[in-house]
Amino acid sequence: MHGTGAAQVLFGVDPLWLSTAIFILAYVVLLSERIHRTVVALLGAAAMVVSGILSQDQAIAGIDFNTIALLAGMMVIIAITRRTGVFEFIAIWAAKRARAEPIGILILLALVTAVFSALLDNLTTVLLVVPVALLIVDKLKVSPYPYLFSQILAANIGGTATLIGDPPNILIGSATGLSFNDFLLQLGPIALLILGLVLILFYGVWGASLKTTDALKARVMRFDERGSIVDARLLRQSLTVLGLVLGGFVLGEYVHVAPGTTAMCGAALLLLLTGIGQDRRGQAEQVREALREVEWSALFFFIGLFVMVHGIQATGLLERMAAALMGVTGGDPMVTAFTTLWLSALVSAAIDNIPFVATMIPLVETMVPALGGAAAAEPVWWSLALGACLGGNGTLIGAAANVMVAGLSERAGTPISFTRFLLIGMPVMLASVALANGYIYLRHFL
């Protein structure tokens, strides 16, 4: 076996073929969406261990606990912050700043979502903003679809800009050691440019069609955003901790503190602050309530995925794939970067970008020496991040945020058609990736 050290593999089957079969079968079942993706990932991980491809210790070593800690810590912080009503406050505030004009609300809510997606994460952001957007749309009696589509596009574009904005970036940052500042400085400018152009597109496509009456506008203007804040003390605590955590992300590279540690410290501090003045029973309930809001299914999905990817890496599959890709690109860093960008975008439009990026990371790591070292390979990492994040806008299943918005809209009685979104999302995705291609060339190869 290639580097696994396992004593035996089930039935003496070639470990390379067995691990590949397990991985492909898991992918096929994931795409079918007949079984919950967490169950599929955990079963695939278990198969890697039970079959002898990995030992239990090797499987545990393959889990990226920095990513798990970063996700879990931010989930706890956002779960507590959500209870203050601050997100509803900002959405209503944005609607009133737009004077209840439908196109103005669409653009301002898209901006809010993009900013929150960069600073928090895009999945949490759409979960918080979309329900309020649907409420405002219902009051104005306008079509909800432009708002839903704009939320998806803005969430994925905003999430592209930072380390914590989109799960693919979290995975890449944790694997490479690229910092919050690195992501912000490298991807922030192009994300901002793409967002500006997309907002102009929103205005051009929907500006004339989104109309409502003065009476309905007056109803929205009567909303009291201050009434959304239900716990001012908790809001101050939450914003303070969130500011400290974001500052920790920025300073972490200088003091050698990983983002996962920063997020977990922030979560622990906020849990401590919320428990001050309460007895032991009240403190215990605060902790239980916060932990109930954690997306445990998502965390265990990542754990299973890490183990499966480690299995195909240990048996040498990814080395062969890297050699094949290097054969296509000739080992040229620019060609490899552009190939990675477009491959990532197109594949991420077809399947969820999280498992794709988890598979690509060790593949790119294998190519680093042939590309000329870590510095020469850095544009390939940025291409992977841009392709995966922006490619998620291509279809309704391209990113987790898309699926979340689709679920929220269906629950509200306005299901999103796959084809209807495709007609907007795919052109935006292709144009965005073309801009990203030019950006990578100008920044790294000109």
N, C-alpha and C positions, 0 to 999 in steps of 0.2 A: 504493500500500500504506500501511497505517496504521502509521507509525512504524518500519518495519523497515529501509527504505533499501535493500532488495535490488533489484538491477537488473532481474531478470526472474524470473517465476514459471513453472514448467513448463507448456508448452502454452498460456500466456496465461490460465490459469484464475484466477478471482477468488481472491485469497489467503485471504480470509475463509472461503469455502466449502471451499477445499482444506485449510486448517489444521484446520477443524472436522471434515472427513471423516477426516483422518489420526487426529485425537484420538479420535473416536467409534469408529473401527475398532480402535484400540489398546485402548480400554476393553472393547469386545465380546470381543476375543480374551483379554484379561486375565480377564474373568468366565468364559470357557469353560474356563480352566485347562488347555487342551490344549498350550500352549506356555509354557515357563518365563517368569515375569513379567519377569525381567531382559532376556531376549532381546526380548520385546515392547517394553519401554521403550526399549531401544537402537535397535531398528529404527524405532520411531516418531520418535525423536530424529533418526536419520539421514535419515528421509523429510522432516522439517522443513527440513533443510539442503540435501539433494540437490534438492528441489523448488524451492528458491529462496526459501522463506518466510523463512528466517533465513540470514545468512552464518555462517561458522564462528566468527568473532569474536563475533557476537551470541549464538550458541548458548552459547559458553563464558561470556559475560557473564551469561547466564541461570541458570547453575549457582550454587547457594548453597553456597559452599565452607566457610562456618562450620558448617553442618549436617554436611557430609561430614567435616570435621576433628573435630567433637565426637563423632560416631559412631565414627570410626576410632580416635580416641584412647581412648575408653572401652572399645572392643572389645579393644585391646591390654592395657589395665590389667586387665580382667576375665580375659582369657585367661591372664595370668601369675598372677593371684591364685587362679584355679581350681586351679592345680597344687599349691597348698598343702594342699588338702583341707578348707579352712575351711567351705565350704558344707555338706559332708557332716557336719562336726562340729556345726554349728548345727541341722541337721535332726534328727540323733540326739539332741542335747541337748534339743530341744523335745519329742521323743517321750517321753524319760525324765522330763522335768518334768511331763508329763501322766500319769505313772504308767502309761503304755501303754494308757490308756483310749482307745478308738477315736475318740469324739467330741472328746475333749480334744486328741488329736493333730491331728485335722482343723482345729480352731480355731487351735491354736498354729502349725501349718504355714501356714495362711492368713495369720496375722499376720506370720510371717516373710516370706512372699512379698510381702505388701503393703509392708512396710518396705523390703525389698531393691528392690522395683520402683520405689519413690520415690527411693531413693538411687543405684541403678545404672541399670537399665532393665528393663522387664517381660519383654522377650523373653529376655534373658540369664538373668533370675531363674528363669523356668519351666524353662529348659534345665538349670539346676543343681539345682533343688529337686524337680521332678517325678520323676526317676528314683529319688531316695532315698525319696520318699513311696511310690512303687510297691513298693519293696523292703520297707518297713515294713508296708504293707498286705498284701503277700504273706505275711509272717511271722504277721500277726494273723488271716489267713483271713477278711477282710471284703471287701465289695464295693469296688472301686476307684473307682467312678463318682462318689460324693459327694466324694472327695478330688480327682479330676480337675476336676470342675465348680467346686469351691471354689477351686482353684488359678487357673483362668481368671478367675473373677470377682474374686478378690482382686488378681491381677496388674493387671487393667485399672483397678480402683478405686485401688490404690496408685500406679500410674503416672500417674494424673490429677493427683496432688498437686504435682508438681515439673516444672521445665523439662526435666529429662533422663529423666523416668520413662517417657514414651511418645513414640514418633516424631512423632505430630501436634503435641505440645507443643514438641518441638525445632524443627520447621518454623515454628510460629507465633512462638516466641521469637526465632528467627534473623531472621525477616522484619520483626518489629515493634520489636526492641530491648528487649522486656520481659525483665526479668532473672530470675535464679533466685529472688531474694527476692520479686519481684512474683508469680511463680507460687505460691510457697510460702504467701505471706500471703493471696492471693486464692482459691486452689483447695484449699489444705491443709485449712481448716476443714470445707468441705463434703465433701471426700473422707473425712475422719476420721469425720464423722457417718454417711455412707453405709456405710462399712466397719463401724462399730459395729452398725448396724441389720441389715446382711447377716449378720454373725456371729451375731446373735440368731436370725435366720431359719435359719441352718445348724443351730443347736442344736434349734430347733423342728421342722424337717423331718426331720433325720437322727439326732437324739439318741437316740431310742428304738430305732431299727432297727440301729444299729451296735453289735453285741455280739460278744464273743469269750470265750475261756476263760482261766482263771487261768494255765494252763500256757503258753499262747501269749503272754500278757502277760509272763511271766517270761523268755521267750526274747528279747523286745525289750529288757527291762530289763538283760539281760546284754551288750547292745551296748556297746562301748568307744569312746566318742566321741573320746577322746584319741588313739586309734590312727588316727583319720582324718587327723590332722595329720602330713603326711609331710615337711614342710620348715619348721621353726620360724623359721629365719633369713629365708627368703623371705616367710613370713607377716608378720613384723615389718616388712620392707621394703614389702610390698604395702599393709598397713594404714596405714603412715605416708604413703605417696604418695597413697593414696585419701583420707585425711583432708586432706592438703594440697590435693588437687584439689577436694574438696567445699568447703573453705574458700575456695579461689579462685573457685568459682562464686558464693559469697555476697558476697565482697569485690569481684568483678570489675566490678560496676556503678560502684563508687566510684573505681576506678583505671583504668577504661576499657579493660579487657582482656576480649575476647569469650570466651564459653565454649569455642569451638573451639580457641582458642589455649591456654587452661588445660588442656584435655584432652590436647592434643598435647604440651604441656610435661610433664605428668604421665607420659604414656606414654614419652617420651624419658628422663625421670629414672629410671623404673623399669627400663627396658632397660639404662641405665647401671649401676644398682646391682646388677642380676643378673649383669652381666658382670665385676664386680670380682673379682680373684683368678683369672680364667681367661685362658688364652692366646687368641690371635687366632681360632683355629679354634673354640674353645669359645664365645667371644663371638658369632661369626658364626652358630653353631648356635642359640644362645639367641634371636637376632633372628629367624632363619628360623622357629623353632618358634612364636614369638609371632605373627608375621605370617601363618602358616598358619592360625591360629585366627580371623583376621579374616574376617567375613562379606563377602567381596568382592562376591559376587552382590548383596547388599543395597545396598552402596554404589553399584554401577553401576546398579542399578535406580533409585535416587534421582537419579543424574546424568541418565539418560535421561528420567525423569519431569520434572525441572526444565526440560529443553530443550523437551519437548513443551508444557508449560504456558506457557513463555515464547513459544512459537510462536503459540498461540491468544490470548495477551495482546497480542502485537505486531500482530496483524491486526485487533484491535478486538472480538473475540468477547466477551471478559469485560466490556468496557464496556457492550455491549448487554444482557448478562445482568444486570449491576448495575442498569442503568436499569429493566429489567423487575421486578427484586426491589424496587427503590425505589418503583415504581409500585404494587406490592402492599401494601407497608408504609406508604406515604405519607411516607417519610423520617423517620418517628418512631423515635428511637433505641430505645425500649423494645420497640415492636412488632418492629423489625428484630432486636433481640437475641433475643427469644423465638422468632421465626420461624427464625433461624439455629440456635438451640439444638435445636429439634425436628427441623428439616430435617437437621441434621448427625447427630443420633442415629438417625433412621430410615434415612437413606442409609447411614450407617456400619454399621448392622446388616445391610444387604443386600450391601454390597461392602466391600472392605478400606478402612479409614479413612485410610490413608496417601495414596493417589492422590486421594481426595476432598478432603482438607485441602489438598494441594498445589494443587489447582484453586481452592479457595475463597479462599485467601490473597490472590491478586491481585484477586479479585472484591471482597472486603471492602475492600482498599486503594482500589479505584476508588470505593467508596461513601463513604469517609471525609469528603471535603469536603461532600457533601450531608447527612451526618449532623450536621455542625456542628464538624468538626475531630477531632483525635486523641483528645482527652479524652472527647468525647461518644461516640466509637466504641469506647472501651475495653471497655465491657460486651459489645459484639458479639464481640470477640476472646475474652473469657472464655467466652462462650456457645458459640463455635465449638470451643474446647478441651474444654469439658465435654461437649458433644454428641458430638463425635468419640470421645473416650476412653470415656465411659460407654456410648455407643451400640455400641461394640465388643462389649459383653457380650450383645447381643441374639441373635446367632446364632453358629454355629461358625466362620463365615468373616469375622466382623466385624472382627477385629484379628489382627495377626501372631502375638501370643502364643497366641491360640486355635488357630490352625493348627499352631503348634509343639507344643502339648499334644496335639492330635489325632494328630499324627505320632508322638510319643513313646508314646502309649497304644496306637496300632495296632502299633507295633514290639514292644510288650510283650504283644501278644495280647489286648488289651481295647479294640477299636475303639469310638469314641464315635459314636453315632447322631446325625445332624443334628436329627431330630425330638425325640429324648430331651433333648438339650441345650436346644433351643428352649423346651420346657415349663418349664425352670428359668430360663434366661437372659433370655427376653423379658419376663416379669413383673418380674424384678429390674431390668432395664434401664429399663422404663417407670416404675417407682416411683422409681428413682434420678434419672432426668431430671426427673420431677415435683418432687422435692426440690430439684434444682439450679435449676429454674425459680423456685421460691419463694425460694431463696437469692439469685439474681441480682436479683430484685425487691426483697427486703429490703435488700440491700447497696448497690444502685445507683439504685433508683428510688423508694423509699419517702420 
